[in-house]
Amino acid sequence: MTLKQAITHNLLNIPGWRTKRKIVVIESDDWGAIRMPSRSIYNKLLLEGYRVDKNCYEKYDSLATEKDLSALFDVLRKYTDKNGNHPIITANCVVANPDFEKIKLNNFLNYYYEPFTDTLKRYKGCENSFELWKQGMHEGLFKPQFHGREHLNVARWMKFLQTDTDTRHVFDHGLMGLFPKGDDIENNFQRALDDSFYKGQSYWNLLAEGLELFEKIFGYKSKSFIAPCYTWNPNIEERLFEMGVIGIQGMLYQRVPGGKSIRHWMGNRNSLGQIYSIRNAFFEPTENNRIDNEDDCLYRIKCAFRWFKPAIISSHRINFIGSIHEENRNSNLRKFDNLLSRIIHQWPDVEFMSSDQLFELMR
């Protein structure tokens, strides 16, 4: 780590809300969202010349199988904090995926979606995954929060389905497009709340419908929200507030459609009183295997605690998925296991919380 990096890690923790408590939150995005359907489809696309091996989310990411969830929960169960609580994954989830069959039957003219719980039932190895979600929630290992209706810019995707042969081809394999296709098409498909592609009320409806579906599935309102690809227009925050969202997860900078950005810090508030949090530690070995993720994460936690900040660790679902490449899950869980052990050893007074619990504390 360079001196400049060390200074930066400290500086980002200086402003904002403070606490003397050693709080660790683990935020994990993309739960419930489809990506690569199976190893066989991955291999087929490779043979067809699509370089799905070049993007880690196409190479490794998929819906979490029962085996994935069981292995992750086994690691979490091994540890408790000073209050007897296990490390808990804030599972930022989308609640719906495209209904491919209906979209095709309507000749790609209209968009239809299905609850992610229905999607799980059709994926091999995921048929009973939602029962494990509920078990993890009951044990205090897994706390879903709202990440969007879909992890998909519906307006842009539908336009390309009607005009682009490659997008239509991978649709037939159950995918929402691939990377790369042009310079930034993948990012634009994934930026669900980039409103530059929406016209009229549909943009607002997808938020309201998503939050209502979230409550229907889980039996409670989501108190926090994180936008796909950290991209959202501030004008959606009032709608989120009306539906019970008190906190907005994110990074140091919010990406605003159109190329602008907004700086946030731990605990700052908007005019509605909603609280922003920022991720100040990272465990992302699948996405960034060029560094020692354990040492880097521990150093960032140390910086957070030095400035009396909670440590909010970003660790996307992809790190815990093994249905495409099993070693991805197994290797990362060994590292994750070791990371949790080292956190508890270094800070015996640590407290594990979910994001909604942290927002309640800051409020």
C-alpha positions as CSV (number, residue, x, y, z in Angstrom):
1,M,0.0,0.0,0.0
2,T,1.3,3.4,-1.0
3,L,1.5,6.4,1.4
4,K,-1.1,8.1,-0.8
5,Q,-3.5,5.2,-0.4
6,A,-3.0,5.1,3.3
7,I,-3.7,8.8,3.6
8,T,-6.8,8.5,1.4
9,H,-8.2,5.6,3.5
10,N,-7.9,7.7,6.6
11,L,-9.2,11.0,5.1
12,L,-12.5,9.5,3.9
13,N,-13.3,8.4,7.5
14,I,-12.7,11.8,9.1
15,P,-16.1,13.6,8.4
16,G,-19.5,12.5,9.6
17,W,-21.2,10.5,12.3
18,R,-19.0,9.0,15.0
19,T,-19.2,6.2,17.6
20,K,-16.8,4.6,20.0
21,R,-18.4,1.3,19.4
22,K,-16.5,-1.2,17.2
23,I,-19.3,-1.8,14.7
24,V,-18.9,-4.0,11.6
25,V,-21.5,-4.2,8.9
26,I,-21.2,-6.5,5.9
27,E,-23.1,-5.3,2.9
28,S,-23.6,-7.7,0.0
29,D,-25.3,-6.7,-3.2
30,D,-27.1,-8.6,-6.1
31,W,-29.0,-11.3,-4.2
32,G,-32.0,-12.5,-6.1
33,A,-30.7,-11.3,-9.5
34,I,-30.0,-13.6,-12.4
35,R,-26.6,-13.5,-14.1
36,M,-25.0,-16.6,-15.7
37,P,-27.7,-19.4,-15.6
38,S,-25.4,-22.4,-15.6
39,R,-22.0,-23.8,-16.3
40,S,-23.3,-25.5,-19.5
41,I,-24.6,-22.2,-20.9
42,Y,-21.3,-20.5,-19.9
43,N,-19.4,-23.2,-21.9
44,K,-21.8,-22.9,-24.9
45,L,-21.4,-19.1,-25.1
46,L,-17.6,-19.5,-25.0
47,L,-17.8,-22.0,-27.9
48,E,-19.9,-19.5,-29.8
49,G,-17.2,-16.9,-29.4
50,Y,-18.7,-14.8,-26.6
51,R,-15.8,-13.9,-24.2
52,V,-17.8,-14.6,-21.0
53,D,-14.5,-15.6,-19.4
54,K,-13.3,-11.9,-19.5
55,N,-15.9,-10.5,-17.1
56,C,-15.9,-11.9,-13.6
57,Y,-19.7,-11.4,-13.2
58,E,-20.4,-13.6,-16.2
59,K,-17.7,-16.1,-15.3
60,Y,-18.7,-16.7,-11.7
61,D,-22.0,-15.0,-10.7
62,S,-25.3,-16.7,-10.6
63,L,-28.3,-17.2,-8.3
64,A,-27.2,-18.6,-4.9
65,T,-27.8,-22.4,-4.7
66,E,-28.7,-24.3,-1.6
67,K,-25.1,-25.4,-1.4
68,D,-23.8,-21.8,-1.7
69,L,-26.1,-20.6,1.1
70,S,-25.3,-23.6,3.4
71,A,-21.6,-23.1,3.0
72,L,-21.8,-19.4,3.7
73,F,-24.1,-19.8,6.8
74,D,-21.7,-22.5,8.2
75,V,-18.9,-19.9,8.2
76,L,-21.1,-17.2,9.8
77,R,-22.3,-19.6,12.5
78,K,-18.8,-20.2,13.8
79,Y,-18.4,-16.7,15.2
80,T,-20.1,-14.4,17.7
81,D,-19.5,-10.9,18.8
82,K,-19.4,-9.6,22.4
83,N,-23.2,-9.5,22.5
84,G,-23.5,-13.1,21.2
85,N,-24.6,-12.1,17.7
86,H,-23.2,-13.8,14.6
87,P,-21.7,-11.8,11.7
88,I,-24.7,-11.0,9.6
89,I,-24.9,-10.4,5.8
90,T,-27.0,-7.5,4.8
91,A,-28.3,-9.2,1.6
92,N,-29.2,-6.3,-0.7
93,C,-31.6,-8.0,-3.1
94,V,-33.7,-7.4,-6.1
95,V,-37.1,-8.8,-5.9
96,A,-37.8,-9.6,-9.5
97,N,-36.3,-10.8,-12.7
98,P,-37.5,-10.7,-16.4
99,D,-40.1,-13.2,-17.3
100,F,-38.4,-14.3,-20.5
101,E,-41.2,-16.5,-21.7
102,K,-43.9,-13.8,-21.6
103,I,-41.5,-11.2,-23.1
104,K,-40.9,-13.5,-26.1
105,L,-44.5,-14.5,-26.5
106,N,-45.3,-10.8,-26.8
107,N,-42.7,-10.3,-29.5
108,F,-40.4,-8.2,-27.3
109,L,-42.9,-5.3,-27.3
110,N,-43.7,-5.3,-23.6
111,Y,-41.8,-6.1,-20.5
112,Y,-42.9,-8.6,-17.8
113,Y,-41.3,-9.6,-14.6
114,E,-41.6,-12.4,-12.0
115,P,-40.8,-12.5,-8.3
116,F,-37.2,-13.8,-7.7
117,T,-38.7,-16.6,-5.6
118,D,-40.4,-17.9,-8.8
119,T,-37.0,-17.7,-10.6
120,L,-35.3,-19.7,-7.9
121,K,-37.7,-22.6,-8.4
122,R,-36.7,-23.0,-12.0
123,Y,-32.9,-23.0,-11.4
124,K,-31.2,-26.3,-10.8
125,G,-29.9,-26.4,-7.2
126,C,-32.0,-23.4,-6.2
127,E,-35.4,-25.0,-5.9
128,N,-35.3,-24.7,-2.1
129,S,-32.9,-21.8,-1.7
130,F,-35.6,-19.5,-0.4
131,E,-36.2,-21.8,2.5
132,L,-32.5,-21.3,3.4
133,W,-32.9,-17.5,3.1
134,K,-35.7,-17.7,5.7
135,Q,-33.6,-20.0,7.9
136,G,-30.6,-17.5,7.7
137,M,-33.0,-14.7,8.6
138,H,-34.3,-16.6,11.6
139,E,-30.8,-17.3,12.9
140,G,-29.6,-13.7,12.4
141,L,-27.2,-14.5,9.7
142,F,-28.9,-12.9,6.7
143,K,-31.0,-9.7,6.5
144,P,-32.5,-8.8,3.1
145,Q,-32.7,-5.1,2.2
146,F,-33.9,-3.4,-1.0
147,H,-31.6,-3.2,-4.0
148,G,-34.3,-2.6,-6.6
149,R,-37.1,-4.3,-8.5
150,E,-34.6,-5.7,-11.0
151,H,-30.9,-5.2,-11.5
152,L,-31.7,-4.1,-15.0
153,N,-32.4,-0.9,-17.0
154,V,-35.7,-2.2,-18.5
155,A,-36.1,0.6,-21.0
156,R,-32.6,0.2,-22.5
157,W,-32.8,-3.6,-22.5
158,M,-36.1,-3.7,-24.3
159,K,-34.8,-1.3,-26.9
160,F,-31.8,-3.5,-27.6
161,L,-33.9,-6.7,-27.6
162,Q,-35.9,-5.2,-30.5
163,T,-32.8,-4.0,-32.5
164,D,-29.6,-6.0,-31.5
165,T,-29.0,-9.6,-32.6
166,D,-26.5,-10.4,-29.9
167,T,-28.8,-9.2,-27.1
168,R,-31.6,-11.3,-28.6
169,H,-29.3,-14.3,-28.9
170,V,-28.2,-14.4,-25.3
171,F,-31.8,-13.7,-24.3
172,D,-32.6,-17.2,-25.6
173,H,-30.1,-18.5,-23.1
174,G,-31.7,-16.6,-20.2
175,L,-29.3,-13.7,-20.0
176,M,-29.8,-10.0,-19.8
177,G,-27.0,-9.1,-22.2
178,L,-23.2,-9.5,-22.0
179,F,-20.1,-7.5,-21.5
180,P,-18.6,-6.0,-23.6
181,K,-21.0,-4.9,-26.3
182,G,-20.0,-1.4,-27.1
183,D,-18.0,0.5,-24.5
184,D,-20.6,0.6,-21.7
185,I,-23.7,-1.4,-22.7
186,E,-23.3,-3.8,-19.8
187,N,-23.1,-1.0,-17.3
188,N,-26.1,0.7,-18.8
189,F,-28.2,-2.5,-18.7
190,Q,-27.3,-3.0,-15.1
191,R,-27.9,0.7,-14.1
192,A,-31.5,0.1,-13.3
193,L,-32.2,3.7,-12.1
194,D,-30.5,5.6,-14.9
195,D,-33.5,7.6,-15.7
196,S,-32.1,9.0,-19.0
197,F,-33.7,5.9,-20.7
198,Y,-37.1,6.2,-19.1
199,K,-40.1,8.2,-20.2
200,G,-43.0,9.0,-18.0
201,Q,-44.4,7.1,-15.0
202,S,-42.7,3.7,-15.4
203,Y,-39.6,4.9,-13.8
204,W,-41.4,5.7,-10.6
205,N,-43.6,2.6,-10.8
206,L,-40.6,0.2,-10.7
207,L,-39.6,1.6,-7.3
208,A,-43.0,1.5,-5.8
209,E,-43.7,-2.0,-7.2
210,G,-40.3,-3.2,-6.0
211,L,-40.8,-2.0,-2.4
212,E,-44.3,-3.4,-2.3
213,L,-43.1,-6.8,-3.5
214,F,-40.2,-6.7,-1.1
215,E,-42.7,-6.3,1.8
216,K,-44.9,-9.0,0.4
217,I,-42.0,-11.5,0.2
218,F,-40.3,-10.8,3.5
219,G,-43.1,-9.5,5.7
220,Y,-41.5,-6.2,6.6
221,K,-40.5,-2.9,4.9
222,S,-36.9,-2.4,3.9
223,K,-35.5,0.4,5.9
224,S,-32.5,0.9,3.6
225,F,-31.8,1.0,-0.1
226,I,-28.8,0.8,-2.3
227,A,-29.1,1.6,-6.0
228,P,-27.7,-0.8,-8.6
229,C,-24.3,0.4,-9.8
230,Y,-24.5,3.2,-7.1
231,T,-26.4,5.3,-9.7
232,W,-29.6,7.2,-8.9
233,N,-31.2,10.5,-9.4
234,P,-31.8,12.4,-6.1
235,N,-35.4,12.9,-7.1
236,I,-36.2,9.3,-6.2
237,E,-35.3,9.7,-2.5
238,E,-38.7,11.3,-1.7
239,R,-40.5,8.2,-3.2
240,L,-38.2,5.9,-1.1
241,F,-38.9,8.0,2.0
242,E,-42.7,7.8,1.5
243,M,-42.3,4.0,1.4
244,G,-40.3,3.7,4.6
245,V,-36.7,3.9,3.6
246,I,-34.7,5.8,6.3
247,G,-31.2,5.1,5.1
248,I,-29.3,5.0,1.7
249,Q,-26.2,2.8,1.4
250,G,-23.5,3.7,-1.0
251,M,-20.0,4.6,-1.8
252,L,-18.1,7.9,-1.3
253,Y,-19.6,9.2,-4.5
254,Q,-23.1,8.9,-5.8
255,R,-23.3,8.6,-9.6
256,V,-26.0,10.8,-11.0
257,P,-27.4,10.0,-14.5
258,G,-25.8,12.4,-16.9
259,G,-22.3,12.0,-15.6
260,K,-22.4,14.1,-12.4
261,S,-21.5,12.8,-8.9
262,I,-22.5,13.8,-5.4
263,R,-20.1,13.4,-2.4
264,H,-21.4,11.7,0.7
265,W,-19.9,10.9,4.1
266,M,-20.9,8.7,7.0
267,G,-24.2,9.8,8.5
268,N,-24.9,12.9,6.4
269,R,-28.6,13.5,5.7
270,N,-30.7,14.8,2.9
271,S,-33.6,17.3,3.3
272,L,-36.0,14.5,4.2
273,G,-33.8,13.3,7.1
274,Q,-32.7,10.2,5.3
275,I,-29.2,9.1,6.3
276,Y,-26.4,8.1,3.9
277,S,-23.7,5.6,4.8
278,I,-20.5,4.9,2.9
279,R,-18.6,1.7,2.4
280,N,-15.1,2.1,3.8
281,A,-13.8,-1.5,3.7
282,F,-13.9,-4.1,1.0
283,F,-13.7,-7.9,0.7
284,E,-14.1,-8.5,-3.0
285,P,-11.6,-11.3,-3.9
286,T,-13.4,-12.4,-7.1
287,E,-13.5,-8.9,-8.6
288,N,-10.0,-7.9,-7.3
289,N,-7.6,-10.7,-6.8
290,R,-4.5,-8.5,-7.3
291,I,-4.4,-7.6,-3.6
292,D,-4.5,-9.5,-0.3
293,N,-8.2,-8.9,0.4
294,E,-7.9,-10.0,4.1
295,D,-5.0,-7.6,4.9
296,D,-6.5,-4.8,2.9
297,C,-9.9,-5.2,4.6
298,L,-8.4,-5.3,8.1
299,Y,-6.4,-2.2,7.4
300,R,-9.5,-0.3,6.3
301,I,-11.4,-1.5,9.3
302,K,-8.5,-0.2,11.5
303,C,-8.8,3.2,9.8
304,A,-12.5,3.3,10.4
305,F,-12.2,2.5,14.1
306,R,-9.3,5.0,14.4
307,W,-11.7,7.8,13.4
308,F,-14.6,6.4,15.4
309,K,-16.6,5.2,12.4
310,P,-18.4,1.9,11.8
311,A,-16.6,-0.4,9.4
312,I,-18.9,-1.1,6.5
313,I,-17.5,-3.9,4.4
314,S,-18.6,-4.3,0.7
315,S,-18.7,-8.0,-0.4
316,H,-20.9,-8.8,-3.4
317,R,-22.8,-12.0,-3.8
318,I,-20.4,-13.1,-6.5
319,N,-17.7,-13.9,-3.9
320,F,-19.9,-16.7,-2.4
321,I,-21.2,-18.4,-5.6
322,G,-19.8,-21.8,-6.8
323,S,-22.3,-23.2,-9.3
324,I,-20.3,-22.0,-12.3
325,H,-16.9,-22.5,-10.8
326,E,-16.9,-24.2,-7.5
327,E,-13.5,-23.1,-6.5
328,N,-14.6,-19.5,-6.5
329,R,-16.9,-20.2,-3.6
330,N,-14.6,-22.5,-1.7
331,S,-11.5,-20.3,-2.0
332,N,-13.3,-17.1,-1.0
333,L,-15.1,-18.8,1.9
334,R,-11.7,-19.9,3.3
335,K,-10.5,-16.3,3.1
336,F,-13.8,-14.9,4.5
337,D,-13.6,-17.4,7.4
338,N,-10.1,-16.2,8.2
339,L,-11.1,-12.6,7.9
340,L,-13.9,-13.0,10.5
341,S,-11.5,-14.9,12.8
342,R,-8.9,-12.1,12.6
343,I,-11.5,-9.4,13.2
344,I,-12.7,-11.0,16.4
345,H,-9.2,-11.7,17.5
346,Q,-8.0,-8.1,16.9
347,W,-11.2,-6.4,18.2
348,P,-12.8,-8.6,20.9
349,D,-15.3,-5.9,21.6
350,V,-16.6,-5.9,18.0
351,E,-20.3,-5.7,17.3
352,F,-21.9,-7.1,14.1
353,M,-24.9,-5.3,12.8
354,S,-27.0,-5.2,9.6
355,S,-27.4,-2.0,7.7
356,D,-30.9,-1.2,8.9
357,Q,-29.7,-1.6,12.5
358,L,-26.9,0.8,11.9
359,F,-29.3,3.4,10.4
360,E,-31.6,3.1,13.4
361,L,-28.6,3.7,15.6
362,M,-27.4,6.7,13.6
363,R,-31.0,8.0,13.6
